[in-house]
Amino acid sequence: MELSLIKELPAISISDICKQLTNFSKTTVDSSGLPSLELLLHNGTFIIGKIVDFQENSGKQYIWIENNIDFPEKTSVLFLEVNQIIGINIVDFESYLRYKELSKPAEIIGALELKRTKKSTEELIEDLLGKTITINLDIDNLMEEERAVIYKGLHLITTVFQQILSEEINKLIISQNLSTIDLTISDSLEVTLNKELLSISLQNKTFETTVNQIKILKEKIESIF
């Protein structure tokens, strides 16, 4: 796991993280994909399960926890006062990150901001590669949702090229076979190379975490050079 994922997590209270995990449950109709947790209580015991609801009553806070450990064939739900919890172990951290990203409000990216990001991406790749790389992108005809996809895609590309070009042999190979990057949007992530033109078709909607998106894109780019 990249340590940056931990460092970027905000310092929040037990109550706040319980609310956050409850918000995750509101984005799905099935609890199977929700993050599994170990809740450490004041009395030294653990409760294993998934937070599915948060309630407040008379100044006190409570959570409902789905717990099917002892009887997996049955649905078991536990009602617990939040102040009984002194620690939370997120067992399935990747699932937590996925829901955390999905719960973020959609970014509103203007055309000027996207043009600046495109230019900075070109400049970074040029610095890493030692040659000018042009990114083809029809910014003025993109819709708001499409600009957000491209904006994130440019940041993914920046990270991927930083990782790939950290090795001199990769710099040599890519420098000899790349001059232009063409960015589009489709239903799936596709990467092709034809006569120094790297075509990247970004996925319009994805449930992958940013970390996995970087990994997948990196593998696809490396496989064609």
N, C-alpha and C positions, 0 to 999 in steps of 0.2 A: 504494500500500500504506500502511495505517495504521502509523505508527511505533511505536504501542503494542504491535503484534505482535512487533516485534523486542525492545523493552525488556523484555517479559515472559519472554523466553527465558532459561533459567538458564545460568550460566557452568559448562559441563561439559567434561571432557577429551575428547580424540579417542577414547580407548577407550570412554568412556561413551556418546558419540553413536553409535559403531559398534554397541554393544549395543542402544541404543534403536532404531536403524534395523533391526536384526535382529529385534527384537520385533515391529516392524511386519509383517515378512514372515510371522510366525507367525499373523497374523490373516486371511490370504488364501491361496488355493490357486493364484492367478495373479499373476505378478510384474509384469504390464503396468501396474498402477496404482501401483506403489511409486515413491517419490521418486527421480528421476534425480540423480546426483551427479557432481561432478568432484573427484577426489582428487589433491591436490598432494603429490608425493613429495620426499624429501630431495635426490634427484639433479636436481630441477628439472623433471621430466616430469609429465604429467597422466595419470590413468586415468579414463575415463568409464564409468559403469555404475550398477548398483543392488546394494546389500549384501543378500545373501540368507541369510547365516549367519555366526555368530561362534563361534570355538572357542578353548579355552585348553589348552596342553600344555607341560609342563616349564617353567612360569613365563613362557611366551611367549603372546602373543595373536595370533590370525589371523582373517581374514575371507575369505569367498567372495564374489566380485563377479561378477554377471552382466554380460557385456560383449559386445554384439552389434553394435557400431559398424561394424567392418570387414566382417562377414559377417552381415547382419541376418536372412538366411534360415536361419542355423544358431544353435544355442545355444552360446555361449562362456562359460565360467566360469573366473575367475582366482582363484588362491589367493595371498593377500598377508599379510605380517606387519604388524600394526598400527603398530609403531614406525617403519615406513617413511613414514608419513603425517604431514605437517606442517600440512595445511589441508584443509578440506572445503567445497566450494561446492555448496549445495543448489539445483540448477537449477530443480526444480519445487517451489517453496516452499509453494504451496497444497496440493499433495498431501501434503507433510510435515506441515502443520498438520492436515489431515484425519485422517491416521493417528495423529497425536499425541493428538487429541481422542478418537478411537475407542478408543485403548489405555488411556484413563483408567478407573479403576474407577468403577462406578456410585455416585452420591451417595445416601446414605441421609438423607432429609429427613423430619423429624417434623412432625406436624400443627401444633404450636405455632410451629415455625420458619417453616412455610409461611404461617401467619396473620400473623406479624410481617412477612414479606416482602410479602405482599399489602397490609398497611396502609402500609408504607413506599412501595410503588409508587403507591398512591392519593394519598398525601401529596405525593409528588414531582410527579405529574401535576397535582394541585391547585395547587401552587406555580407550575408552569410556565404553567398555563392560566388561573389566576385564578378557578376555580370548582370545586365539589366533584364528583368523578367516582367513582362506585361500581363496584367490580369484583365481579361475581356469580361465586361459586365455592363449590361444595359440598365443602369441604375434609374434613369428617368422614367422608364416604363414599368417599374416594379410597383406592386401594391404594398400596402403597409405590412401585411403579414409576411410577404416575400422578402421585404427589406430586413425584417427581424431574422429570418432564416439565413440570409446571405451574411448579415452582420456576425452572427454566431459562427457561421462557416468560415469566415475570414480569420476569426480568432483561433478556430480549430486548425486551420492551415498554417497559421503562424507557429503554433506550438509544435505541430507535426514536423515542419521543416526545421525548426530549431533542434529537434531531437535527431532527425535523420542526418542533417548536415553537420552534426557534431563530430562525425568521422570523415577523415580526409578522403578516403576511397569513395565514399558516397558523394562528396562534393565534386570529384572528378567525373564520375559517371553521369550525375545529373546535369552538370554544367555542359557536357558534350551532347546531351539529349533533350534539353529543355530550353525553350525561349518564351513560351506563352502558356498561360493558364486560363482556361475557359470555364466560367462558373455558371451553372444553371440549377434549376430545382426540379425534382421529380418525386415519384412515390417511393423510390429506393435509392440508396447510395451507390453510384456507379463511377468507376475511375478507369479511363482509357488513355493511351498514349499513341499519337499518330504524327510522325514527322515533326517532332519537337513541340507538339501541341498537347498539353496535359488537360484533358477534359474531366472536370469533376462535377457530377450531378448530385447535389445535396438533397438529402431526404427531407421532404416537406414536414413530416411529423415523425417523431421517434420517441420511444420510451426508454432509450438507453441513457445512462448517466454521461456527463461530459467526459469523464475518464474513459469510459468504454468507447465513446464516439471517437476520441483521439486515437485509441488503440486500433480500432477498426480501420480508420482512414489511413493511419500510418502503415498498417499491413498491406492495404490495397495499393498504396503508392509504391512501397518497396517492392511489391511483387511484379511491377511492370517495368522497372528500371534494371 
